[in-house]
Amino acid sequence: MSDDVENRLFQNRYVVDTGKPHIHVTPHETPSEELKAMVHVCPAGCYSQNEHGQVEIVADGCMECGTCRVVCQNTGEIEWNYPRGGFGVLFKFG
Amino acid sequence: MNKIVFDAIVVGAGPAGNSAAYTMANAGLNVLQIERGEYSGSKNVQGAILYSDALEQMIPDFREEAPLERHIVEQRIWMMDDRGHTGMHHRSDDYNEDLPNRYTIIRAQFDKWFNRQVRDAGATVLYETTVTGLLRDPRGQVIGVQTDREGEGYYANVVVLAEGVNGLVGQRSGLRSELRPEDVALAVKEMHFLPQETIESRFNITGDEGVVIEAMGTITEGMIGTAFLYTNRESISIGIGCLVSELSRVGKGSPYQLLDRFKAHPSIRGLLEGSEMKEYAAHLIPEGGYRAIPELVGDGWICVGDAGHFVNAVHREGSNLAMTTGRLAAETIITLNQRGQACTKKALGAYRQRLDDSFVMKDMKKYKDVPRMLEKQGSTIMDTYPRLMNGAAQTWFRVDGRDKKTKENEIVKAAWHVRGLGLLGDAVKLARAWR
């Protein structure tokens, strides 16, 4: 995650549901173009590519916009649910 | 054991859900509203502009208590190139009226207030609860919702889906299809705090006056999108959004990098100077227009607001459509409730008629061809024309010893060089889509 986005997310409030991330990337050898695109499209910089080229997610900074769900809808690589009630991002201003 | 059956369950507490729940509770219906956030507004993101009329229909004296930021006296529309902007500004003292027409608001605060009115009207609101699915009877009629709380769920005669653009309940229940990347924009936004006097002097405003800037042009790097800057009392909301299909296909940069460039643009930089950024948010906006509106009613359910794709992207209106659709759905349900009629698909069809008779569907229909036109003409409109316009303005306003006729010819030649006969076609296409 770049500093660009990390500094921003630092301003936000989150209640992280520890051990229960609301988004999963299914294990894969080679990610689809759609999933790879999420590395730059995700506004919270949640996605990154590891040394083997696989795409990973750390959803702690997720703002629950749903963009990755829409982009990867046909690839089956993302399992997306809203966080449990009361968890996730908490906007002070919105 | 007797289970409680509410007259209606409202899923979500944004402008659409709050409007629906408020209207029904106010009419004496037994309403349960379910919100996944800690409070109404904690998950909600908007620019944000409040359009008085839509709220006045329900709460005529809302100005007395609602947390409002500034009423808008000046609108700036900018076509931007890399170095500057050419635009239209409209300002009038007439907007300093007793009952102003538009306000900037901060959604987390406004929604909390609106939701308080919902509770005061008698609705039960359940927070920190995510609706996970619909309950149906053997015939398929929706009879309630399942949540992530323990227990069998909650029952009602009708479920109002006000779950927002990323509405998983309706979609996973097969009530509507998945959003197409071409039909949604991803917008990112920051809240920048500045002393009130600084904002007022920078924008030439006093008291509660406010300014709105809507911008398009090279700031979205040829992608279909727009940017905005709104003045609040002690803060500035600034954001930019592009269609998801463009962002994911083009792969030029991240949304926050677009926002950084917009903030650093010579036309914007000085307005934000010295500000403190206190929040960063992202949200999808349904921009597919009329053709992207899904099925709106079924046996035991009705759909309102962003979940129903009710956004007028051309005019940057959404919250007013959300409030109006929420209210109209509620009025449809109230009528059925009073007649003792079941909320079947057929009976709820009256909602569609109410929508057709209102500004909501009339406006949605008016601009139904705009998304398609943009899909084809996107980079011309977002990049070529803003550059041409700013170039033409410079040619026209610089005094450099050349005669005006030569300058006129130069402007025409520049446009001809870039678009040729396409100019004519573009004009026709725009006129057709706008009609």
Boltz contact constraints between the chains, C-beta under 6 A:
constraints:
  - contact:
      token1: [A, 4]
      token2: [B, 256]
      max_distance: 6.0
  - contact:
      token1: [A, 5]
      token2: [B, 256]
      max_distance: 6.0
  - contact:
      token1: [A, 8]
      token2: [B, 280]
      max_distance: 6.0
  - contact:
      token1: [A, 11]
      token2: [B, 278]
      max_distance: 6.0
  - contact:
      token1: [A, 11]
      token2: [B, 279]
      max_distance: 6.0
  - contact:
      token1: [A, 11]
      token2: [B, 280]
      max_distance: 6.0
  - contact:
      token1: [A, 37]
      token2: [B, 248]
      max_distance: 6.0
  - contact:
      token1: [A, 37]
      token2: [B, 251]
      max_distance: 6.0
  - contact:
      token1: [A, 40]
      token2: [B, 254]
      max_distance: 6.0
  - contact:
      token1: [A, 41]
      token2: [B, 247]
      max_distance: 6.0
  - contact:
      token1: [A, 41]
      token2: [B, 248]
      max_distance: 6.0
  - contact:
      token1: [A, 43]
      token2: [B, 188]
      max_distance: 6.0
  - contact:
      token1: [A, 43]
      token2: [B, 255]
      max_distance: 6.0
  - contact:
      token1: [A, 43]
      token2: [B, 282]
      max_distance: 6.0
  - contact:
      token1: [A, 63]
      token2: [B, 282]
      max_distance: 6.0
  - contact:
      token1: [A, 65]
      token2: [B, 282]
      max_distance: 6.0
  - contact:
      token1: [A, 65]
      token2: [B, 283]
      max_distance: 6.0
  - contact:
      token1: [A, 65]
      token2: [B, 284]
      max_distance: 6.0
  - contact:
      token1: [A, 66]
      token2: [B, 166]
      max_distance: 6.0
  - contact:
      token1: [A, 66]
      token2: [B, 284]
      max_distance: 6.0
  - contact:
      token1: [A, 67]
      token2: [B, 186]
      max_distance: 6.0
  - contact:
      token1: [A, 67]
      token2: [B, 244]
      max_distance: 6.0
  - contact:
      token1: [A, 70]
      token2: [B, 179]
      max_distance: 6.0
  - contact:
      token1: [A, 70]
      token2: [B, 181]
      max_distance: 6.0
  - contact:
      token1: [A, 70]
      token2: [B, 244]
      max_distance: 6.0
  - contact:
      token1: [A, 71]
      token2: [B, 181]
      max_distance: 6.0
  - contact:
      token1: [A, 71]
      token2: [B, 248]
      max_distance: 6.0
  - contact:
      token1: [A, 73]
      token2: [B, 178]
      max_distance: 6.0
  - contact:
      token1: [A, 82]
      token2: [B, 36]
      max_distance: 6.0
  - contact:
      token1: [A, 82]
      token2: [B, 130]
      max_distance: 6.0
  - contact:
      token1: [A, 84]
      token2: [B, 148]
      max_distance: 6.0
  - contact:
      token1: [A, 85]
      token2: [B, 36]
      max_distance: 6.0
  - contact:
      token1: [A, 85]
      token2: [B, 128]
      max_distance: 6.0
  - contact:
      token1: [A, 85]
      token2: [B, 129]
      max_distance: 6.0
  - contact:
      token1: [A, 85]
      token2: [B, 130]
      max_distance: 6.0
  - contact:
      token1: [A, 85]
      token2: [B, 148]
      max_distance: 6.0
  - contact:
      token1: [A, 86]
      token2: [B, 38]
      max_distance: 6.0
  - contact:
      token1: [A, 86]
      token2: [B, 128]
      max_distance: 6.0
  - contact:
      token1: [A, 90]
      token2: [B, 38]
      max_distance: 6.0
  - contact:
      token1: [A, 90]
      token2: [B, 42]
      max_distance: 6.0
  - contact:
      token1: [A, 91]
      token2: [B, 42]
      max_distance: 6.0
  - contact:
      token1: [A, 91]
      token2: [B, 108]
      max_distance: 6.0
  - contact:
      token1: [A, 92]
      token2: [B, 108]
      max_distance: 6.0
  - contact:
      token1: [A, 92]
      token2: [B, 279]
      max_distance: 6.0
  - contact:
      token1: [A, 93]
      token2: [B, 106]
      max_distance: 6.0
  - contact:
      token1: [A, 93]
      token2: [B, 108]
      max_distance: 6.0
  - contact:
      token1: [A, 93]
      token2: [B, 191]
      max_distance: 6.0
  - contact:
      token1: [A, 93]
      token2: [B, 279]
      max_distance: 6.0
  - contact:
      token1: [A, 94]
      token2: [B, 41]
      max_distance: 6.0
  - contact:
      token1: [A, 94]
      token2: [B, 44]
      max_distance: 6.0
  - contact:
      token1: [A, 94]
      token2: [B, 45]
      max_distance: 6.0
  - contact:
      token1: [A, 94]
      token2: [B, 107]
      max_distance: 6.0
  - contact:
      token1: [A, 94]
      token2: [B, 108]
      max_distance: 6.0
